[in-house]
């Protein structure tokens, strides 16, 4: 049976949360996961969804996912796609499933007139970096993302 | 007269495009700007807007802007705000206007239940980095953004 890439449905919420936790574990960031199925239901399938997901199935079983949303480039004057999470379960790696997920995202980006597909990778994740470079992706090496969260965010809001 | 931070309106489109071009010039990236007023009209004020903007006025004149959109954290299970562009005109710097723009974004993030406010900075822009760190923002130094665009994006879509 072939690999199938399909849009996620509400009945996939438990699966998506499991895959998010497996990815966090791989990234050594499990302690940061606070998301619940209710959160994902609201933001993926609620009145005002902010993100979308794809599920990869291999021989009928779910083996990976991609979660993404729209960003916007002021320089291009166009929306883009931002890939927040890409994950393939360890036992299904090396079969081109990650590439199939990225290819489907590139297709969606082209169909929607998006100018870019972007994502972030941990610097120690060399297999991922080699894979992304093989697809023609370029590292934005001279940029660093800054983040305000928790108390620092509240403090600035109330300053 | 005081500094005022207000949401951008359709009549600000020409101003916003000018400010985007001034920012690109400061970032030594002018050659990358392709956006038109029509593009901005569509994506900021059309049927399906993907981004929003704030305008800073000082003594009645526009002196800066912030352009942002929603992103999504799978780990938090919450949307965040992503600040694509922050710019204050050179003659109005040093008056706390950039901070007023960031403070308004932090307020919007809190009001909307967002877990994070994030943005990217060029590594050579030390004054900006010191400013962001003074607000409690943390650099995500172990992550690199990858980008697929142009022919590489189309090639992957059609692979």
Interface residues (C-beta under 8 A of the other chain):
Chain A: X20 X23 X24 X29 X32 X33 X34 X35 X36 X39 X40 X43 X50 X51 X67 X69 X70 X71 X72 X73 X74 X75 X76 X77 X78 X79 X82 X84 X85 X102 X103 X106 X107 X109 X110 X115 X116 X117 X118 X119 X120 X121 X122 X123 X124 X129 X132 X135 X136 X137 X138 X139 X140 X141 X142 X143 X144 X145 X146 X147 X148 X149 X151 X152 X153 X154 X155 X156 X157 X159
Chain B: X20 X23 X24 X29 X32 X33 X34 X35 X36 X39 X40 X43 X50 X51 X67 X69 X70 X71 X72 X73 X74 X75 X76 X77 X78 X79 X82 X84 X85 X102 X103 X106 X107 X109 X110 X115 X116 X117 X118 X119 X120 X121 X122 X123 X124 X129 X132 X135 X136 X137 X138 X139 X140 X141 X142 X143 X144 X145 X146 X147 X148 X149 X151 X152 X153 X154 X155 X156 X157 X159
